[in-house]
Amino acid sequence: MIAFMDTSSLIKKYIQESGSDEFDSLLNKVNEIIVAPVYFLEINSAIERRLMEHNISLSQANWMRQESQRDLHSFHQVIWNDNLLRKAVELIRKYQLKTLDSIQLASGCLSNADIFVSSDKILHKAAKQELQKTLFI
């Protein structure tokens, strides 16, 4: 199965939180992960936010940085181009999405993945309107 994964779900690969067990089960069925071109920025932002809020230790943050960097090379990334930009703007207008959420959903739409996976309720709600198969974790 080819899965487009939003960063809100992919963070579960690096840290135990609600939905992590379900995410791990899904990973066993996935043979290709596709991410948005903003994945690495978002994952680093999430790591730094958790570190600043004292939800993770410095050693955990360092491990997460290393793992996400390693994973970046194995994930397929949607290319940032005019098609992605147009689709993201269309989705902003249609669903009033935040900027990065519109890029995530536009990337998912253009990826031709078998499933769109997200842990963001607003993004998932819009994805259900745009895509045939979605999963909220």
FENWOKA-V473669 format. One record per residue. RES is the residue in one small letter. PHI is phi in whole degrees, -180 to 180 (NA if undefined). Layout:
<<RES | PHI> <RES | PHI>>
This chain:
<<m | NA> <i | -103> <a | -121> <f | -87> <m | -121> <d | -71> <t | -59> <s | -61> <s | -89> <l | -63> <i | -60> <k | -68> <k | -71> <y | -110> <i | -145> <q | -76> <e | -153> <s | -54> <g | 93> <s | -62> <d | -65> <e | -63> <f | -63> <d | -60> <s | -62> <l | -62> <l | -57> <n | -67> <k | -98> <v | -97> <n | -110> <e | -150> <i | -114> <i | -114> <v | -129> <a | -76> <p | -66> <v | -97> <y | -52> <f | -67> <l | -64> <e | -66> <i | -66> <n | -68> <s | -62> <a | -64> <i | -63> <e | -65> <r | -64> <r | -66> <l | -66> <m | -63> <e | -83> <h | 63> <n | -88> <i | -138> <s | -87> <l | -63> <s | -67> <q | -63> <a | -61> <n | -63> <w | -62> <m | -63> <r | -61> <q | -65> <e | -64> <s | -67> <q | -65> <r | -64> <d | -64> <l | -53> <h | -79> <s | -100> <f | -80> <h | -90> <q | -110> <v | -67> <i | -80> <w | -75> <n | -151> <d | -62> <n | -62> <l | -65> <l | -61> <r | -62> <k | -65> <a | -63> <v | -64> <e | -57> <l | -71> <i | -61> <r | -67> <k | -77> <y | -122> <q | 55> <l | -75> <k | -68> <t | -53> <l | -68> <d | -65> <s | -66> <i | -68> <q | -61> <l | -68> <a | -61> <s | -63> <g | -61> <c | -64> <l | -85> <s | -78> <n | 60> <a | -72> <d | -73> <i | -151> <f | -108> <v | -115> <s | -147> <s | -120> <d | -106> <k | -61> <i | -67> <l | -64> <h | -64> <k | -60> <a | -68> <a | -61> <k | -62> <q | -79> <e | -100> <l | -124> <q | -73> <k | -127> <t | -133> <l | -142> <f | -102> <i | -116>>
